Amino acid sequence: MAIPPPENAHAVPTGSPRRAHEPETWALRALGAAEAEASGALARRMRMHPTDLSAMSHVAASDGRLGPRELSTRLGITPAAMTDVVDRLEAAGHLLRERDTTDRRRVRLVPTESAASEVRGRLRSLLDRLDALTDQFTPEERAAIHRYLQAATEAYHRFATDED
């Protein structure tokens, strides 16, 4: 379900020091909502708790640099609850705990190849549809879209790490 921008998306309310958000911002918010809906569907299809799937998504995106403490912070759950999540994922064969090669006290979380393969298989149709969308755009438009999405991703990362 798309979140439409307000009819006056570019209008600034009288007396407001801020400008209204751009249509692209509304579209990005709608994309985020659709992605959350798709993640819920993937969790159901994989018979996983949504928190477990979210944990796996963070682990997969981290290239093996994420430990349980950092993951608990990202998910907003206690370290004790994170231990339960990691234990479940490890028991299900989705995740491995590995010692960091530079700091043996540190544990890194790594997805198993079987888990990565299952996710890729379940997401194949979605990813193929998304790839097909690029045929509608010129190389210059695709470059602009890519720059926008990279900058938007960085804005989300900054928001997540801001202390405000």
C-alpha positions as CSV (number, residue, x, y, z in Angstrom):
1,M,0.0,0.0,0.0
2,A,1.5,3.3,-1.1
3,I,1.5,6.3,1.2
4,P,0.4,9.2,-1.0
5,P,2.0,12.6,-0.4
6,P,-0.4,15.3,0.8
7,E,-2.1,17.2,-2.0
8,N,0.0,20.3,-1.2
9,A,3.3,18.4,-0.8
10,H,5.3,21.5,-1.8
11,A,3.3,24.0,0.2
12,V,4.7,25.4,3.4
13,P,2.1,25.9,6.1
14,T,1.7,29.5,7.2
15,G,4.1,30.4,10.0
16,S,6.0,27.1,9.6
17,P,9.8,27.4,9.6
18,R,10.1,24.1,7.7
19,R,9.2,23.3,4.2
20,A,6.9,20.4,3.3
21,H,8.6,17.1,2.3
22,E,9.3,16.4,-1.3
23,P,7.4,13.7,-3.3
24,E,10.5,11.6,-3.4
25,T,10.6,11.6,0.4
26,W,7.0,10.4,0.5
27,A,7.8,7.7,-2.1
28,L,10.8,6.6,-0.1
29,R,8.6,6.3,3.0
30,A,6.1,4.2,1.1
31,L,9.0,2.0,-0.1
32,G,10.1,1.5,3.5
33,A,6.5,0.5,4.5
34,A,6.3,-1.9,1.5
35,E,9.7,-3.4,2.4
36,A,8.5,-3.9,6.0
37,E,5.4,-5.7,4.7
38,A,7.6,-7.9,2.4
39,S,9.9,-8.7,5.4
40,G,6.9,-9.8,7.4
41,A,5.9,-12.1,4.5
42,L,9.4,-13.5,4.3
43,A,9.5,-14.2,8.0
44,R,6.1,-16.1,7.8
45,R,7.3,-18.0,4.7
46,M,10.5,-19.0,6.5
47,R,8.6,-19.7,9.7
48,M,10.8,-17.2,11.6
49,H,9.9,-14.6,14.2
50,P,10.2,-11.1,12.6
51,T,12.9,-10.2,15.2
52,D,14.9,-13.2,14.1
53,L,14.6,-12.3,10.5
54,S,15.6,-8.7,11.3
55,A,18.6,-9.9,13.1
56,M,19.6,-12.1,10.2
57,S,19.2,-9.1,7.8
58,H,21.6,-7.0,9.9
59,V,24.1,-9.9,10.2
60,A,24.0,-10.5,6.4
61,A,24.5,-6.8,5.7
62,S,27.5,-6.5,8.0
63,D,29.9,-8.8,6.2
64,G,30.8,-10.6,9.4
65,R,31.7,-7.5,11.4
66,L,28.7,-7.6,13.7
67,G,28.7,-9.1,17.2
68,P,25.8,-9.8,19.6
69,R,26.2,-6.6,21.5
70,E,26.1,-4.4,18.4
71,L,23.2,-6.4,17.1
72,S,21.2,-5.9,20.3
73,T,21.7,-2.2,20.1
74,R,20.5,-2.1,16.5
75,L,17.4,-4.1,17.3
76,G,16.7,-2.2,20.5
77,I,16.6,-5.4,22.7
78,T,18.6,-6.3,25.8
79,P,21.8,-8.3,25.5
80,A,20.0,-11.2,27.3
81,A,17.2,-11.2,24.8
82,M,19.8,-11.0,22.0
83,T,21.4,-14.2,23.4
84,D,18.1,-15.9,23.1
85,V,17.7,-14.7,19.5
86,V,21.3,-15.8,18.5
87,D,20.7,-19.2,20.3
88,R,17.5,-19.8,18.3
89,L,19.2,-18.8,15.0
90,E,22.2,-20.9,15.6
91,A,20.0,-23.9,16.6
92,A,18.0,-23.5,13.4
93,G,21.2,-23.6,11.3
94,H,20.8,-20.0,10.2
95,L,23.8,-18.4,12.0
96,L,27.3,-19.2,13.3
97,R,29.2,-17.6,16.1
98,E,32.9,-17.2,15.1
99,R,35.8,-15.8,17.1
100,D,37.2,-12.6,15.6
101,T,40.6,-13.3,14.1
102,T,42.1,-10.0,15.4
103,D,40.5,-10.0,18.8
104,R,39.8,-13.5,20.1
105,R,37.6,-12.2,22.9
106,R,35.1,-10.9,20.4
107,V,32.4,-13.1,18.7
108,R,31.3,-12.3,15.2
109,L,27.9,-13.4,13.8
110,V,27.9,-15.0,10.4
111,P,25.0,-16.3,8.4
112,T,25.3,-19.9,7.2
113,E,25.4,-20.5,3.4
114,S,22.2,-22.6,3.7
115,A,20.4,-19.6,5.3
116,A,21.7,-17.2,2.7
117,S,20.7,-19.6,-0.1
118,E,17.2,-20.0,1.3
119,V,16.7,-16.2,1.5
120,R,18.0,-15.7,-2.0
121,G,15.6,-18.4,-3.3
122,R,12.6,-16.9,-1.5
123,L,13.5,-13.4,-2.6
124,R,14.3,-14.3,-6.2
125,S,10.9,-13.3,-7.7
126,L,11.0,-9.9,-5.9
127,L,14.6,-9.2,-6.9
128,D,13.9,-10.2,-10.5
129,R,11.0,-7.8,-10.6
130,L,13.1,-5.0,-9.1
131,D,15.9,-5.7,-11.6
132,A,13.3,-5.6,-14.5
133,L,12.3,-2.1,-13.4
134,T,15.7,-0.7,-14.4
135,D,14.9,-1.3,-18.1
136,Q,12.5,1.7,-17.9
137,F,15.3,4.1,-17.2
138,T,18.2,5.5,-19.2
139,P,21.7,4.9,-17.8
140,E,21.8,8.6,-16.7
141,E,18.5,8.2,-14.8
142,R,19.7,5.0,-13.2
143,A,22.9,6.8,-12.0
144,A,20.7,9.5,-10.5
145,I,18.4,7.0,-8.8
146,H,21.5,5.1,-7.5
147,R,23.0,8.3,-6.1
148,Y,19.7,9.2,-4.4
149,L,19.3,5.8,-2.8
150,Q,22.9,5.8,-1.6
151,A,22.4,9.2,0.0
152,A,19.1,8.2,1.5
153,T,20.6,5.1,3.0
154,E,23.4,7.2,4.5
155,A,20.7,9.6,5.9
156,Y,19.0,6.6,7.6
157,H,22.3,5.4,9.0
158,R,23.1,8.8,10.4
159,F,19.6,9.0,12.0
160,A,20.1,5.6,13.6
161,T,23.4,6.6,15.1
162,D,22.5,10.2,16.2
163,E,22.1,10.6,19.9
164,D,19.2,13.1,19.7
